[in-house]
Amino acid sequence: MIGQAKTALGDLKVAPEKVRAEMFVPAEGAPPPREASARARETVKHGATIETVLDGTRRSIEMLEGDENVVAAAARQGLELPYSCKGGMCCTCRCKVVEGEAEMATNYSLEPWEQEAGFILACQARPLTEKLVLDFDEV
């Protein structure tokens, strides 16, 4: 239904940036999440340090080869980061990269301007640098 509504609004010449929708599952035919890049695999091979800022508190965790993403690495170490769907849909785990680089397996919820401003989804994020600092308090 969302796809049909977007098509109908497009036919009525409504600008795409004016159309908003919240998806709870990927659209039919959506590409599957990308596998970790060679750079991401190499980065976590010996462990990558991820610092998080959440509710004004800074914590440090290690991401290892077996960790699928930042949220999984944090959970393994007893740190509960915000998340809901774990599928890149809900944007609950939105955070800003303030140091380092990361890649996402998929993204269905961040707008282009958010990505350009440095926001990522922690449930889809993998570090590309030995140190990654993520601010969950940034709006």
PyMOL commands that set and color helices and strands:
alter all, ss='L'
color gray80, all
select helices_A, chain A and resi 2-11+16-18+38-45+70-76+112-116+122-124
alter helices_A, ss='H'
color red, helices_A
select strands_A, chain A and resi 48-54+57-63+94-99+102-104+119-121+125-127+131-135
alter strands_A, ss='S'
color yellow, strands_A
deselect
rebuild
show_as cartoon
